[in-house]
Amino acid sequence: MALHNLLGKEGELLATRYLRDKGYEVLYNNWRFSRFEIDIIATKNNRLHFTEVKSRSSKKHGFPEEKVTKQKFQFLAAAADEFLYRNPQYKHIQFDILSINKLPDGTAEYFLIEDIYFS
């Protein structure tokens, strides 16, 4: 597996652990519909969170959250629409980005951007 794929998998594991530690109940990892994917679907305080996870091993090329484009958000929203169609019990939702920087010493920095929206 390519190095960037390994970092992505590790980032999603770190993200799941981080969200659980913050009181989220993680329902799904890598939920798929057609060609679309939601990295993490979780609940907290009666709200459903669709979370896009971005990881980097260096800040040399910018911050991970900068890689979430308008098109990526549209794909995330399309998958979320299908999830909500299949699970209509959820009334309160939001989209989040969890940015993870893996530091050279093996630790990680987390930056959670809550309730995002691209117009």
C-alpha positions in Angstrom: 0.0 0.0 0.0 1.3 3.5 -0.9 2.6 5.7 2.0 -0.2 8.2 1.6 -2.8 5.5 1.8 -1.2 4.2 5.0 -1.2 7.7 6.5 -4.9 8.0 5.5 -5.8 4.8 7.3 -3.8 5.7 10.3 -5.4 9.1 10.3 -8.9 7.6 10.3 -8.0 5.4 13.2 -6.6 8.4 15.1 -9.8 10.3 14.2 -12.1 7.6 15.5 -10.2 7.4 18.8 -10.2 11.2 19.1 -13.9 11.5 18.5 -14.7 8.7 21.0 -12.5 10.5 23.6 -14.5 13.7 23.0 -17.8 11.9 23.7 -18.9 11.0 20.2 -20.5 7.6 19.4 -19.0 6.5 16.2 -21.6 4.7 14.1 -19.7 4.1 10.9 -16.3 4.3 9.4 -15.9 4.7 5.6 -19.7 4.5 4.9 -20.1 4.2 1.1 -22.8 5.0 -1.4 -22.1 4.6 -5.1 -18.7 6.4 -5.6 -19.1 8.5 -2.5 -17.7 7.9 1.0 -18.2 9.4 4.4 -15.1 8.9 6.6 -16.9 8.9 9.9 -20.6 9.1 10.9 -21.0 9.7 14.6 -23.5 11.1 17.0 -23.1 13.5 20.0 -25.8 15.4 21.9 -28.6 14.2 19.7 -26.8 15.5 16.6 -25.6 13.4 13.6 -22.1 14.3 12.5 -20.7 13.6 9.0 -17.0 14.0 9.4 -14.3 14.3 6.7 -10.9 13.3 8.0 -7.7 14.7 6.4 -4.2 13.8 7.6 -0.7 15.0 6.8 2.7 14.0 8.0 4.1 17.5 7.4 2.9 21.1 7.2 5.3 21.7 4.3 2.4 21.6 1.8 -0.2 23.3 3.9 -2.8 22.2 6.4 -4.8 19.0 5.9 -8.2 20.9 6.0 -7.2 22.9 2.9 -7.6 19.7 0.9 -11.4 19.7 1.4 -12.6 21.3 -1.7 -16.1 22.4 -2.7 -16.3 19.3 -4.9 -15.3 17.1 -2.0 -18.0 18.7 0.1 -20.6 18.1 -2.6 -19.6 14.4 -2.7 -19.9 14.3 1.1 -23.3 15.9 1.0 -24.5 13.5 -1.7 -23.5 10.5 0.5 -25.1 12.2 3.5 -28.4 12.7 1.5 -28.5 8.9 0.8 -27.6 8.0 4.4 -30.5 10.3 5.7 -32.9 8.8 3.1 -32.1 5.3 4.5 -32.1 6.6 8.2 -34.8 9.2 8.4 -34.8 9.2 12.2 -32.0 11.8 12.3 -33.3 15.3 12.4 -30.3 17.4 13.5 -27.1 17.0 11.4 -23.9 18.8 10.7 -20.8 18.4 8.6 -17.3 18.6 10.2 -13.7 18.3 9.2 -11.2 16.7 11.4 -7.6 17.7 10.4 -4.7 15.7 11.8 -1.1 16.6 11.6 1.2 13.7 12.4 4.3 15.2 14.0 7.9 13.8 13.6 7.9 12.6 17.3 4.9 10.4 16.6 2.3 12.5 18.3 -0.6 14.2 16.5 -2.2 17.6 16.4 -6.0 17.7 16.0 -8.1 20.5 14.6 -11.8 19.9 14.5 -13.8 22.3 12.3 -17.5 22.0 13.2 -20.6 22.7 11.2 -19.0 23.5 7.8 -20.9 24.5 4.7 -19.8 25.3 1.2 -22.2 27.3 -1.0 
